[in-house]
Amino acid sequence: MEGDIITMHDVFTFDQQSVDAGGKVLGGFRLTGIRANAIEQFDKMGIPWEE
């Protein structure tokens, strides 16, 4: 929040590597560099992530 305005930022982006013969998109998620409060929760729950 910035005053009465709700602001949002991307925390993850999806990097598309390719598309396979069946049309499935291949790639992975990356952190944008903005450290979300959720990252601390991921750590507590043992959910793996990469910076």
mmCIF entry with sequence, helices, sheets and N, C-alpha, C, O atoms, coordinates in Angstrom:
data_MODEL
# 
_entry.id   MODEL 
# 
_entity.id                         1 
_entity.type                       polymer 
_entity.pdbx_number_of_molecules   1 
# 
_entity_poly.entity_id                      1 
_entity_poly.type                           'polypeptide(L)' 
_entity_poly.nstd_linkage                   no 
_entity_poly.nstd_monomer                   no 
_entity_poly.pdbx_seq_one_letter_code       MEGDIITMHDVFTFDQQSVDAGGKVLGGFRLTGIRANAIEQFDKMGIPWEE 
_entity_poly.pdbx_seq_one_letter_code_can   MEGDIITMHDVFTFDQQSVDAGGKVLGGFRLTGIRANAIEQFDKMGIPWEE 
_entity_poly.pdbx_strand_id                 A 
# 
loop_
_entity_poly_seq.entity_id 
_entity_poly_seq.num 
_entity_poly_seq.mon_id 
_entity_poly_seq.hetero 
1 1  MET n 
1 2  GLU n 
1 3  GLY n 
1 4  ASP n 
1 5  ILE n 
1 6  ILE n 
1 7  THR n 
1 8  MET n 
1 9  HIS n 
1 10 ASP n 
1 11 VAL n 
1 12 PHE n 
1 13 THR n 
1 14 PHE n 
1 15 ASP n 
1 16 GLN n 
1 17 GLN n 
1 18 SER n 
1 19 VAL n 
1 20 ASP n 
1 21 ALA n 
1 22 GLY n 
1 23 GLY n 
1 24 LYS n 
1 25 VAL n 
1 26 LEU n 
1 27 GLY n 
1 28 GLY n 
1 29 PHE n 
1 30 ARG n 
1 31 LEU n 
1 32 THR n 
1 33 GLY n 
1 34 ILE n 
1 35 ARG n 
1 36 ALA n 
1 37 ASN n 
1 38 ALA n 
1 39 ILE n 
1 40 GLU n 
1 41 GLN n 
1 42 PHE n 
1 43 ASP n 
1 44 LYS n 
1 45 MET n 
1 46 GLY n 
1 47 ILE n 
1 48 PRO n 
1 49 TRP n 
1 50 GLU n 
1 51 GLU n 
# 
_struct_asym.id          A 
_struct_asym.entity_id   1 
# 
_struct_conf.conf_type_id            HELX_P 
_struct_conf.id                      HELX_P1 
_struct_conf.pdbx_PDB_helix_id       AA1 
_struct_conf.beg_label_comp_id       ASN 
_struct_conf.beg_label_asym_id       A 
_struct_conf.beg_label_seq_id        37 
_struct_conf.pdbx_beg_PDB_ins_code   ? 
_struct_conf.end_label_comp_id       MET 
_struct_conf.end_label_asym_id       A 
_struct_conf.end_label_seq_id        45 
_struct_conf.pdbx_end_PDB_ins_code   ? 
_struct_conf.beg_auth_comp_id        ASN 
_struct_conf.beg_auth_asym_id        A 
_struct_conf.beg_auth_seq_id         37 
_struct_conf.end_auth_comp_id        MET 
_struct_conf.end_auth_asym_id        A 
_struct_conf.end_auth_seq_id         45 
_struct_conf.pdbx_PDB_helix_class    1 
_struct_conf.details                 ? 
_struct_conf.pdbx_PDB_helix_length   9 
# 
_struct_conf_type.id          HELX_P 
_struct_conf_type.criteria    ? 
_struct_conf_type.reference   ? 
# 
_struct_sheet.id               AA1 
_struct_sheet.type             ? 
_struct_sheet.number_strands   2 
_struct_sheet.details          ? 
# 
_struct_sheet_order.sheet_id     AA1 
_struct_sheet_order.range_id_1   1 
_struct_sheet_order.range_id_2   2 
_struct_sheet_order.offset       ? 
_struct_sheet_order.sense        anti-parallel 
# 
loop_
_struct_sheet_range.sheet_id 
_struct_sheet_range.id 
_struct_sheet_range.beg_label_comp_id 
_struct_sheet_range.beg_label_asym_id 
_struct_sheet_range.beg_label_seq_id 
_struct_sheet_range.pdbx_beg_PDB_ins_code 
_struct_sheet_range.end_label_comp_id 
_struct_sheet_range.end_label_asym_id 
_struct_sheet_range.end_label_seq_id 
_struct_sheet_range.pdbx_end_PDB_ins_code 
_struct_sheet_range.beg_auth_comp_id 
_struct_sheet_range.beg_auth_asym_id 
_struct_sheet_range.beg_auth_seq_id 
_struct_sheet_range.end_auth_comp_id 
_struct_sheet_range.end_auth_asym_id 
_struct_sheet_range.end_auth_seq_id 
AA1 1 PHE A 12 ? VAL A 19 ? PHE A 12 VAL A 19 
AA1 2 VAL A 25 ? LEU A 31 ? VAL A 25 LEU A 31 
# 
loop_
_atom_site.group_PDB 
_atom_site.id 
_atom_site.type_symbol 
_atom_site.label_atom_id 
_atom_site.label_alt_id 
_atom_site.label_comp_id 
_atom_site.label_asym_id 
_atom_site.label_entity_id 
_atom_site.label_seq_id 
_atom_site.pdbx_PDB_ins_code 
_atom_site.Cartn_x 
_atom_site.Cartn_y 
_atom_site.Cartn_z 
_atom_site.occupancy 
_atom_site.B_iso_or_equiv 
_atom_site.pdbx_formal_charge 
_atom_site.auth_seq_id 
_atom_site.auth_comp_id 
_atom_site.auth_asym_id 
_atom_site.auth_atom_id 
_atom_site.pdbx_PDB_model_num 
ATOM 1   N N  . MET A 1 1  ? 0.849  -1.182  0.000   1.00 0.00 ? 1  MET A N  1 
ATOM 2   C CA . MET A 1 1  ? 0.000  0.000   0.000   1.00 0.00 ? 1  MET A CA 1 
ATOM 3   C C  . MET A 1 1  ? 0.890  1.239   0.000   1.00 0.00 ? 1  MET A C  1 
ATOM 4   O O  . MET A 1 1  ? 1.893  1.323   0.709   1.00 0.00 ? 1  MET A O  1 
ATOM 5   N N  . GLU A 1 2  ? 0.491  2.159   -0.797  1.00 0.00 ? 2  GLU A N  1 
ATOM 6   C CA . GLU A 1 2  ? 1.117  3.486   -0.783  1.00 0.00 ? 2  GLU A CA 1 
ATOM 7   C C  . GLU A 1 2  ? -0.020 4.472   -0.557  1.00 0.00 ? 2  GLU A C  1 
ATOM 8   O O  . GLU A 1 2  ? -0.666 4.928   -1.500  1.00 0.00 ? 2  GLU A O  1 
ATOM 9   N N  . GLY A 1 3  ? -0.249 4.791   0.714   1.00 0.00 ? 3  GLY A N  1 
ATOM 10  C CA . GLY A 1 3  ? -1.413 5.613   1.043   1.00 0.00 ? 3  GLY A CA 1 
ATOM 11  C C  . GLY A 1 3  ? -2.669 4.793   0.815   1.00 0.00 ? 3  GLY A C  1 
ATOM 12  O O  . GLY A 1 3  ? -2.821 3.707   1.374   1.00 0.00 ? 3  GLY A O  1 
ATOM 13  N N  . ASP A 1 4  ? -3.568 5.312   -0.006  1.00 0.00 ? 4  ASP A N  1 
ATOM 14  C CA . ASP A 1 4  ? -4.805 4.603   -0.341  1.00 0.00 ? 4  ASP A CA 1 
ATOM 15  C C  . ASP A 1 4  ? -4.672 3.787   -1.621  1.00 0.00 ? 4  ASP A C  1 
ATOM 16  O O  . ASP A 1 4  ? -5.646 3.195   -2.086  1.00 0.00 ? 4  ASP A O  1 
ATOM 17  N N  . ILE A 1 5  ? -3.473 3.754   -2.192  1.00 0.00 ? 5  ILE A N  1 
ATOM 18  C CA . ILE A 1 5  ? -3.264 3.071   -3.463  1.00 0.00 ? 5  ILE A CA 1 
ATOM 19  C C  . ILE A 1 5  ? -2.587 1.725   -3.226  1.00 0.00 ? 5  ILE A C  1 
ATOM 20  O O  . ILE A 1 5  ? -1.553 1.641   -2.563  1.00 0.00 ? 5  ILE A O  1 
ATOM 21  N N  . ILE A 1 6  ? -3.184 0.684   -3.777  1.00 0.00 ? 6  ILE A N  1 
ATOM 22  C CA . ILE A 1 6  ? -2.589 -0.653  -3.696  1.00 0.00 ? 6  ILE A CA 1 
ATOM 23  C C  . ILE A 1 6  ? -1.606 -0.796  -4.849  1.00 0.00 ? 6  ILE A C  1 
ATOM 24  O O  . ILE A 1 6  ? -1.973 -0.601  -6.007  1.00 0.00 ? 6  ILE A O  1 
ATOM 25  N N  . THR A 1 7  ? -0.364 -1.135  -4.541  1.00 0.00 ? 7  THR A N  1 
ATOM 26  C CA . THR A 1 7  ? 0.638  -1.340  -5.578  1.00 0.00 ? 7  THR A CA 1 
ATOM 27  C C  . THR A 1 7  ? 1.013  -2.809  -5.619  1.00 0.00 ? 7  THR A C  1 
ATOM 28  O O  . THR A 1 7  ? 1.042  -3.489  -4.594  1.00 0.00 ? 7  THR A O  1 
ATOM 29  N N  . MET A 1 8  ? 1.300  -3.288  -6.824  1.00 0.00 ? 8  MET A N  1 
ATOM 30  C CA . MET A 1 8  ? 1.679  -4.685  -7.002  1.00 0.00 ? 8  MET A CA 1 
ATOM 31  C C  . MET A 1 8  ? 2.933  -4.755  -7.858  1.00 0.00 ? 8  MET A C  1 
ATOM 32  O O  . MET A 1 8  ? 3.153  -3.922  -8.737  1.00 0.00 ? 8  MET A O  1 
ATOM 33  N N  . HIS A 1 9  ? 3.745  -5.758  -7.586  1.00 0.00 ? 9  HIS A N  1 
ATOM 34  C CA . HIS A 1 9  ? 4.963  -5.987  -8.356  1.00 0.00 ? 9  HIS A CA 1 
ATOM 35  C C  . HIS A 1 9  ? 5.075  -7.471  -8.647  1.00 0.00 ? 9  HIS A C  1 
ATOM 36  O O  . HIS A 1 9  ? 4.657  -8.299  -7.837  1.00 0.00 ? 9  HIS A O  1 
ATOM 37  N N  . ASP A 1 10 ? 5.637  -7.813  -9.799  1.00 0.00 ? 10 ASP A N  1 
ATOM 38  C CA . ASP A 1 10 ? 5.884  -9.219  -10.105 1.00 0.00 ? 10 ASP A CA 1 
ATOM 39  C C  . ASP A 1 10 ? 6.982  -9.735  -9.195  1.00 0.00 ? 10 ASP A C  1 
ATOM 40  O O  . ASP A 1 10 ? 8.027  -9.102  -9.046  1.00 0.00 ? 10 ASP A O  1 
ATOM 41  N N  . VAL A 1 11 ? 6.740  -10.890 -8.585  1.00 0.00 ? 11 VAL A N  1 
ATOM 42  C CA . VAL A 1 11 ? 7.724  -11.536 -7.741  1.00 0.00 ? 11 VAL A CA 1 
ATOM 43  C C  . VAL A 1 11 ? 8.421  -12.632 -8.541  1.00 0.00 ? 11 VAL A C  1 
ATOM 44  O O  . VAL A 1 11 ? 9.615  -12.876 -8.369  1.00 0.00 ? 11 VAL A O  1 
ATOM 45  N N  . PHE A 1 12 ? 7.653  -13.296 -9.427  1.00 0.00 ? 12 PHE A N  1 
ATOM 46  C CA . PHE A 1 12 ? 8.175  -14.344 -10.292 1.00 0.00 ? 12 PHE A CA 1 
ATOM 47  C C  . PHE A 1 12 ? 7.888  -13.996 -11.738 1.00 0.00 ? 12 PHE A C  1 
ATOM 48  O O  . PHE A 1 12 ? 6.901  -13.323 -12.037 1.00 0.00 ? 12 PHE A O  1 
ATOM 49  N N  . THR A 1 13 ? 8.746  -14.452 -12.633 1.00 0.00 ? 13 THR A N  1 
ATOM 50  C CA . THR A 1 13 ? 8.463  -14.393 -14.065 1.00 0.00 ? 13 THR A CA 1 
ATOM 51  C C  . THR A 1 13 ? 8.663  -15.798 -14.621 1.00 0.00 ? 13 THR A C  1 
ATOM 52  O O  . THR A 1 13 ? 9.399  -16.603 -14.049 1.00 0.00 ? 13 THR A O  1 
ATOM 53  N N  . PHE A 1 14 ? 8.009  -16.082 -15.730 1.00 0.00 ? 14 PHE A N  1 
ATOM 54  C CA . PHE A 1 14 ? 8.172  -17.384 -16.383 1.00 0.00 ? 14 PHE A CA 1 
ATOM 55  C C  . PHE A 1 14 ? 9.047  -17.185 -17.605 1.00 0.00 ? 14 PHE A C  1 
ATOM 56  O O  . PHE A 1 14 ? 8.727  -16.383 -18.483 1.00 0.00 ? 14 PHE A O  1 
ATOM 57  N N  . ASP A 1 15 ? 10.163 -17.923 -17.662 1.00 0.00 ? 15 ASP A N  1 
ATOM 58  C CA . ASP A 1 15 ? 11.059 -17.863 -18.817 1.00 0.00 ? 15 ASP A CA 1 
ATOM 59  C C  . ASP A 1 15 ? 10.773 -19.055 -19.714 1.00 0.00 ? 15 ASP A C  1 
ATOM 60  O O  . ASP A 1 15 ? 11.100 -20.195 -19.384 1.00 0.00 ? 15 ASP A O  1 
ATOM 61  N N  . GLN A 1 16 ? 10.160 -18.773 -20.846 1.00 0.00 ? 16 GLN A N  1 
ATOM 62  C CA . GLN A 1 16 ? 9.855  -19.845 -21.798 1.00 0.00 ? 16 GLN A CA 1 
ATOM 63  C C  . GLN A 1 16 ? 11.125 -20.230 -22.542 1.00 0.00 ? 16 GLN A C  1 
ATOM 64  O O  . GLN A 1 16 ? 11.796 -19.378 -23.125 1.00 0.00 ? 16 GLN A O  1 
ATOM 65  N N  . GLN A 1 17 ? 11.452 -21.529 -22.518 1.00 0.00 ? 17 GLN A N  1 
ATOM 66  C CA . GLN A 1 17 ? 12.633 -22.041 -23.200 1.00 0.00 ? 17 GLN A CA 1 
ATOM 67  C C  . GLN A 1 17 ? 12.290 -22.500 -24.615 1.00 0.00 ? 17 GLN A C  1 
ATOM 68  O O  . GLN A 1 17 ? 13.000 -22.196 -25.573 1.00 0.00 ? 17 GLN A O  1 
ATOM 69  N N  . SER A 1 18 ? 11.192 -23.235 -24.722 1.00 0.00 ? 18 SER A N  1 
ATOM 70  C CA . SER A 1 18 ? 10.786 -23.770 -26.019 1.00 0.00 ? 18 SER A CA 1 
ATOM 71  C C  . SER A 1 18 ? 9.385  -24.336 -25.908 1.00 0.00 ? 18 SER A C  1 
ATOM 72  O O  . SER A 1 18 ? 8.738  -24.247 -24.865 1.00 0.00 ? 18 SER A O  1 
ATOM 73  N N  . VAL A 1 19 ? 8.930  -24.924 -27.011 1.00 0.00 ? 19 VAL A N  1 
ATOM 74  C CA . VAL A 1 19 ? 7.656  -25.628 -27.062 1.00 0.00 ? 19 VAL A CA 1 
ATOM 75  C C  . VAL A 1 19 ? 7.948  -26.998 -27.648 1.00 0.00 ? 19 VAL A C  1 
ATOM 76  O O  . VAL A 1 19 ? 8.584  -27.097 -28.698 1.00 0.00 ? 19 VAL A O  1 
ATOM 77  N N  . ASP A 1 20 ? 7.488  -28.069 -26.979 1.00 0.00 ? 20 ASP A N  1 
ATOM 78  C CA . ASP A 1 20 ? 7.792  -29.408 -27.486 1.00 0.00 ? 20 ASP A CA 1 
ATOM 79  C C  . ASP A 1 20 ? 6.852  -29.775 -28.641 1.00 0.00 ? 20 ASP A C  1 
ATOM 80  O O  . ASP A 1 20 ? 5.962  -29.002 -28.994 1.00 0.00 ? 20 ASP A O  1 
ATOM 81  N N  . ALA A 1 21 ? 7.055  -30.943 -29.214 1.00 0.00 ? 21 ALA A N  1 
ATOM 82  C CA . ALA A 1 21 ? 6.289  -31.384 -30.385 1.00 0.00 ? 21 ALA A CA 1 
ATOM 83  C C  . ALA A 1 21 ? 4.795  -31.476 -30.087 1.00 0.00 ? 21 ALA A C  1 
ATOM 84  O O  . ALA A 1 21 ? 3.974  -31.328 -30.992 1.00 0.00 ? 21 ALA A O  1 
ATOM 85  N N  . GLY A 1 22 ? 4.436  -31.719 -28.833 1.00 0.00 ? 22 GLY A N  1 
ATOM 86  C CA . GLY A 1 22 ? 3.029  -31.810 -28.457 1.00 0.00 ? 22 GLY A CA 1 
ATOM 87  C C  . GLY A 1 22 ? 2.400  -30.465 -28.122 1.00 0.00 ? 22 GLY A C  1 
ATOM 88  O O  . GLY A 1 22 ? 1.221  -30.406 -27.772 1.00 0.00 ? 22 GLY A O  1 
ATOM 89  N N  . GLY A 1 23 ? 3.164  -29.394 -28.224 1.00 0.00 ? 23 GLY A N  1 
ATOM 90  C CA . GLY A 1 23 ? 2.655  -28.054 -27.949 1.00 0.00 ? 23 GLY A CA 1 
ATOM 91  C C  . GLY A 1 23 ? 2.811  -27.617 -26.504 1.00 0.00 ? 23 GLY A C  1 
ATOM 92  O O  . GLY A 1 23 ? 2.320  -26.552 -26.128 1.00 0.00 ? 23 GLY A O  1 
ATOM 93  N N  . LYS A 1 24 ? 3.493  -28.424 -25.676 1.00 0.00 ? 24 LYS A N  1 
ATOM 94  C CA . LYS A 1 24 ? 3.709  -28.076 -24.280 1.00 0.00 ? 24 LYS A CA 1 
ATOM 95  C C  . LYS A 1 24 ? 4.814  -27.028 -24.163 1.00 0.00 ? 24 LYS A C  1 
ATOM 96  O O  . LYS A 1 24 ? 5.896  -27.183 -24.729 1.00 0.00 ? 24 LYS A O  1 
ATOM 97  N N  . VAL A 1 25 ? 4.528  -25.974 -23.430 1.00 0.00 ? 25 VAL A N  1 
ATOM 98  C CA . VAL A 1 25 ? 5.516  -24.915 -23.213 1.00 0.00 ? 25 VAL A CA 1 
ATOM 99  C C  . VAL A 1 25 ? 6.498  -25.396 -22.156 1.00 0.00 ? 25 VAL A C  1 
ATOM 100 O O  . VAL A 1 25 ? 6.096  -25.864 -21.091 1.00 0.00 ? 25 VAL A O  1 
ATOM 101 N N  . LEU A 1 26 ? 7.786  -25.278 -22.454 1.00 0.00 ? 26 LEU A N  1 
ATOM 102 C CA . LEU A 1 26 ? 8.838  -25.690 -21.540 1.00 0.00 ? 26 LEU A CA 1 
ATOM 103 C C  . LEU A 1 26 ? 9.558  -24.458 -21.017 1.00 0.00 ? 26 LEU A C  1 
ATOM 104 O O  . LEU A 1 26 ? 9.833  -23.526 -21.772 1.00 0.00 ? 26 LEU A O  1 
ATOM 105 N N  . GLY A 1 27 ? 9.859  -24.454 -19.738 1.00 0.00 ? 27 GLY A N  1 
ATOM 106 C CA . GLY A 1 27 ? 10.552 -23.323 -19.133 1.00 0.00 ? 27 GLY A CA 1 
ATOM 107 C C  . GLY A 1 27 ? 10.473 -23.416 -17.633 1.00 0.00 ? 27 GLY A C  1 
ATOM 108 O O  . GLY A 1 27 ? 10.200 -24.481 -17.080 1.00 0.00 ? 27 GLY A O  1 
ATOM 109 N N  . GLY A 1 28 ? 10.711 -22.303 -16.976 1.00 0.00 ? 28 GLY A N  1 
ATOM 110 C CA . GLY A 1 28 ? 10.678 -22.300 -15.520 1.00 0.00 ? 28 GLY A CA 1 
ATOM 111 C C  . GLY A 1 28 ? 10.448 -20.907 -14.975 1.00 0.00 ? 28 GLY A C  1 
ATOM 112 O O  . GLY A 1 28 ? 10.565 -19.911 -15.689 1.00 0.00 ? 28 GLY A O  1 
ATOM 113 N N  . PHE A 1 29 ? 10.117 -20.860 -13.694 1.00 0.00 ? 29 PHE A N  1 
ATOM 114 C CA . PHE A 1 29 ? 9.890  -19.593 -13.013 1.00 0.00 ? 29 PHE A CA 1 
ATOM 115 C C  . PHE A 1 29 ? 11.175 -19.090 -12.382 1.00 0.00 ? 29 PHE A C  1 
ATOM 116 O O  . PHE A 1 29 ? 11.999 -19.872 -11.907 1.00 0.00 ? 29 PHE A O  1 
ATOM 117 N N  . ARG A 1 30 ? 11.336 -17.771 -12.382 1.00 0.00 ? 30 ARG A N  1 
ATOM 118 C CA . ARG A 1 30 ? 12.487 -17.116 -11.755 1.00 0.00 ? 30 ARG A CA 1 
ATOM 119 C C  . ARG A 1 30 ? 11.982 -16.000 -10.872 1.00 0.00 ? 30 ARG A C  1 
ATOM 120 O O  . ARG A 1 30 ? 10.948 -15.389 -11.144 1.00 0.00 ? 30 ARG A O  1 
ATOM 121 N N  . LEU A 1 31 ? 12.727 -15.740 -9.809  1.00 0.00 ? 31 LEU A N  1 
ATOM 122 C CA . LEU A 1 31 ? 12.433 -14.570 -8.985  1.00 0.00 ? 31 LEU A CA 1 
ATOM 123 C C  . LEU A 1 31 ? 12.874 -13.317 -9.739  1.00 0.00 ? 31 LEU A C  1 
ATOM 124 O O  . LEU A 1 31 ? 13.869 -13.339 -10.464 1.00 0.00 ? 31 LEU A O  1 
ATOM 125 N N  . THR A 1 32 ? 12.135 -12.234 -9.565  1.00 0.00 ? 32 THR A N  1 
ATOM 126 C CA . THR A 1 32 ? 12.482 -10.983 -10.244 1.00 0.00 ? 32 THR A CA 1 
ATOM 127 C C  . THR A 1 32 ? 13.524 -10.174 -9.481  1.00 0.00 ? 32 THR A C  1 
ATOM 128 O O  . THR A 1 32 ? 14.097 -9.229  -10.023 1.00 0.00 ? 32 THR A O  1 
ATOM 129 N N  . GLY A 1 33 ? 13.771 -10.540 -8.233  1.00 0.00 ? 33 GLY A N  1 
ATOM 130 C CA . GLY A 1 33 ? 14.696 -9.777  -7.403  1.00 0.00 ? 33 GLY A CA 1 
ATOM 131 C C  . GLY A 1 33 ? 13.972 -9.050  -6.293  1.00 0.00 ? 33 GLY A C  1 
ATOM 132 O O  . GLY A 1 33 ? 14.597 -8.571  -5.347  1.00 0.00 ? 33 GLY A O  1 
ATOM 133 N N  . ILE A 1 34 ? 12.652 -8.965  -6.404  1.00 0.00 ? 34 ILE A N  1 
ATOM 134 C CA . ILE A 1 34 ? 11.857 -8.380  -5.330  1.00 0.00 ? 34 ILE A CA 1 
ATOM 135 C C  . ILE A 1 34 ? 11.567 -9.506  -4.350  1.00 0.00 ? 34 ILE A C  1 
ATOM 136 O O  . ILE A 1 34 ? 10.926 -10.495 -4.706  1.00 0.00 ? 34 ILE A O  1 
ATOM 137 N N  . ARG A 1 35 ? 12.031 -9.358  -3.133  1.00 0.00 ? 35 ARG A N  1 
ATOM 138 C CA . ARG A 1 35 ? 11.860 -10.417 -2.134  1.00 0.00 ? 35 ARG A CA 1 
ATOM 139 C C  . ARG A 1 35 ? 10.501 -10.247 -1.458  1.00 0.00 ? 35 ARG A C  1 
ATOM 140 O O  . ARG A 1 35 ? 10.287 -9.313  -0.685  1.00 0.00 ? 35 ARG A O  1 
ATOM 141 N N  . ALA A 1 36 ? 9.608  -11.153 -1.761  1.00 0.00 ? 36 ALA A N  1 
ATOM 142 C CA . ALA A 1 36 ? 8.262  -11.095 -1.203  1.00 0.00 ? 36 ALA A CA 1 
ATOM 143 C C  . ALA A 1 36 ? 8.242  -11.660 0.210   1.00 0.00 ? 36 ALA A C  1 
ATOM 144 O O  . ALA A 1 36 ? 9.093  -12.468 0.581   1.00 0.00 ? 36 ALA A O  1 
ATOM 145 N N  . ASN A 1 37 ? 7.282  -11.233 0.976   1.00 0.00 ? 37 ASN A N  1 
ATOM 146 C CA . ASN A 1 37 ? 7.104  -11.786 2.314   1.00 0.00 ? 37 ASN A CA 1 
ATOM 147 C C  . ASN A 1 37 ? 6.861  -13.284 2.253   1.00 0.00 ? 37 ASN A C  1 
ATOM 148 O O  . ASN A 1 37 ? 7.170  -14.001 3.204   1.00 0.00 ? 37 ASN A O  1 
ATOM 149 N N  . ALA A 1 38 ? 6.314  -13.763 1.152   1.00 0.00 ? 38 ALA A N  1 
ATOM 150 C CA . ALA A 1 38 ? 6.009  -15.184 1.003   1.00 0.00 ? 38 ALA A CA 1 
ATOM 151 C C  . ALA A 1 38 ? 7.274  -16.038 1.015   1.00 0.00 ? 38 ALA A C  1 
ATOM 152 O O  . ALA A 1 38 ? 7.209  -17.214 1.371   1.00 0.00 ? 38 ALA A O  1 
ATOM 153 N N  . ILE A 1 39 ? 8.417  -15.480 0.637   1.00 0.00 ? 39 ILE A N  1 
ATOM 154 C CA . ILE A 1 39 ? 9.661  -16.246 0.597   1.00 0.00 ? 39 ILE A CA 1 
ATOM 155 C C  . ILE A 1 39 ? 9.999  -16.797 1.982   1.00 0.00 ? 39 ILE A C  1 
ATOM 156 O O  . ILE A 1 39 ? 10.456 -17.934 2.107   1.00 0.00 ? 39 ILE A O  1 
ATOM 157 N N  . GLU A 1 40 ? 9.776  -16.001 3.008   1.00 0.00 ? 40 GLU A N  1 
ATOM 158 C CA . GLU A 1 40 ? 10.027 -16.475 4.370   1.00 0.00 ? 40 GLU A CA 1 
ATOM 159 C C  . GLU A 1 40 ? 9.115  -17.649 4.700   1.00 0.00 ? 40 GLU A C  1 
ATOM 160 O O  . GLU A 1 40 ? 9.532  -18.595 5.368   1.00 0.00 ? 40 GLU A O  1 
ATOM 161 N N  . GLN A 1 41 ? 7.878  -17.590 4.236   1.00 0.00 ? 41 GLN A N  1 
ATOM 162 C CA . GLN A 1 41 ? 6.946  -18.699 4.468   1.00 0.00 ? 41 GLN A CA 1 
ATOM 163 C C  . GLN A 1 41 ? 7.385  -19.948 3.701   1.00 0.00 ? 41 GLN A C  1 
ATOM 164 O O  . GLN A 1 41 ? 7.271  -21.062 4.213   1.00 0.00 ? 41 GLN A O  1 
ATOM 165 N N  . PHE A 1 42 ? 7.884  -19.768 2.481   1.00 0.00 ? 42 PHE A N  1 
ATOM 166 C CA . PHE A 1 42 ? 8.399  -20.900 1.699   1.00 0.00 ? 42 PHE A CA 1 
ATOM 167 C C  . PHE A 1 42 ? 9.506  -21.594 2.489   1.00 0.00 ? 42 PHE A C  1 
ATOM 168 O O  . PHE A 1 42 ? 9.533  -22.821 2.587   1.00 0.00 ? 42 PHE A O  1 
ATOM 169 N N  . ASP A 1 43 ? 10.414 -20.805 3.048   1.00 0.00 ? 43 ASP A N  1 
ATOM 170 C CA . ASP A 1 43 ? 11.515 -21.368 3.831   1.00 0.00 ? 43 ASP A CA 1 
ATOM 171 C C  . ASP A 1 43 ? 10.990 -22.181 5.016   1.00 0.00 ? 43 ASP A C  1 
ATOM 172 O O  . ASP A 1 43 ? 11.453 -23.294 5.265   1.00 0.00 ? 43 ASP A O  1 
ATOM 173 N N  . LYS A 1 44 ? 10.036 -21.627 5.734   1.00 0.00 ? 44 LYS A N  1 
ATOM 174 C CA . LYS A 1 44 ? 9.474  -22.306 6.910   1.00 0.00 ? 44 LYS A CA 1 
ATOM 175 C C  . LYS A 1 44 ? 8.788  -23.617 6.523   1.00 0.00 ? 44 LYS A C  1 
ATOM 176 O O  . LYS A 1 44 ? 8.811  -24.582 7.287   1.00 0.00 ? 44 LYS A O  1 
ATOM 177 N N  . MET A 1 45 ? 8.175  -23.648 5.327   1.00 0.00 ? 45 MET A N  1 
ATOM 178 C CA . MET A 1 45 ? 7.435  -24.830 4.891   1.00 0.00 ? 45 MET A CA 1 
ATOM 179 C C  . MET A 1 45 ? 8.315  -25.818 4.134   1.00 0.00 ? 45 MET A C  1 
ATOM 180 O O  . MET A 1 45 ? 7.865  -26.903 3.764   1.00 0.00 ? 45 MET A O  1 
ATOM 181 N N  . GLY A 1 46 ? 9.570  -25.440 3.907   1.00 0.00 ? 46 GLY A N  1 
ATOM 182 C CA . GLY A 1 46 ? 10.485 -26.331 3.200   1.00 0.00 ? 46 GLY A CA 1 
ATOM 183 C C  . GLY A 1 46 ? 10.267 -26.367 1.697   1.00 0.00 ? 46 GLY A C  1 
ATOM 184 O O  . GLY A 1 46 ? 10.668 -27.321 1.030   1.00 0.00 ? 46 GLY A O  1 
ATOM 185 N N  . ILE A 1 47 ? 9.630  -25.326 1.160   1.00 0.00 ? 47 ILE A N  1 
ATOM 186 C CA . ILE A 1 47 ? 9.386  -25.247 -0.285  1.00 0.00 ? 47 ILE A CA 1 
ATOM 187 C C  . ILE A 1 47 ? 10.651 -24.697 -0.948  1.00 0.00 ? 47 ILE A C  1 
ATOM 188 O O  . ILE A 1 47 ? 11.083 -23.593 -0.615  1.00 0.00 ? 47 ILE A O  1 
ATOM 189 N N  . PRO A 1 48 ? 11.252 -25.443 -1.877  1.00 0.00 ? 48 PRO A N  1 
ATOM 190 C CA . PRO A 1 48 ? 12.494 -24.973 -2.502  1.00 0.00 ? 48 PRO A CA 1 
ATOM 191 C C  . PRO A 1 48 ? 12.241 -23.826 -3.480  1.00 0.00 ? 48 PRO A C  1 
ATOM 192 O O  . PRO A 1 48 ? 11.200 -23.767 -4.134  1.00 0.00 ? 48 PRO A O  1 
ATOM 193 N N  . TRP A 1 49 ? 13.207 -22.924 -3.564  1.00 0.00 ? 49 TRP A N  1 
ATOM 194 C CA . TRP A 1 49 ? 13.172 -21.823 -4.517  1.00 0.00 ? 49 TRP A CA 1 
ATOM 195 C C  . TRP A 1 49 ? 14.607 -21.366 -4.750  1.00 0.00 ? 49 TRP A C  1 
ATOM 196 O O  . TRP A 1 49 ? 15.492 -21.630 -3.936  1.00 0.00 ? 49 TRP A O  1 
ATOM 197 N N  . GLU A 1 50 ? 14.822 -20.694 -5.842  1.00 0.00 ? 50 GLU A N  1 
ATOM 198 C CA . GLU A 1 50 ? 16.160 -20.192 -6.180  1.00 0.00 ? 50 GLU A CA 1 
ATOM 199 C C  . GLU A 1 50 ? 16.112 -18.704 -6.376  1.00 0.00 ? 50 GLU A C  1 
ATOM 200 O O  . GLU A 1 50 ? 15.135 -18.166 -6.897  1.00 0.00 ? 50 GLU A O  1 
ATOM 201 N N  . GLU A 1 51 ? 17.181 -18.028 -5.953  1.00 0.00 ? 51 GLU A N  1 
ATOM 202 C CA . GLU A 1 51 ? 17.271 -16.585 -6.179  1.00 0.00 ? 51 GLU A CA 1 
ATOM 203 C C  . GLU A 1 51 ? 17.955 -16.327 -7.488  1.00 0.00 ? 51 GLU A C  1 
ATOM 204 O O  . GLU A 1 51 ? 18.135 -15.172 -7.873  1.00 0.00 ? 51 GLU A O  1 
# 
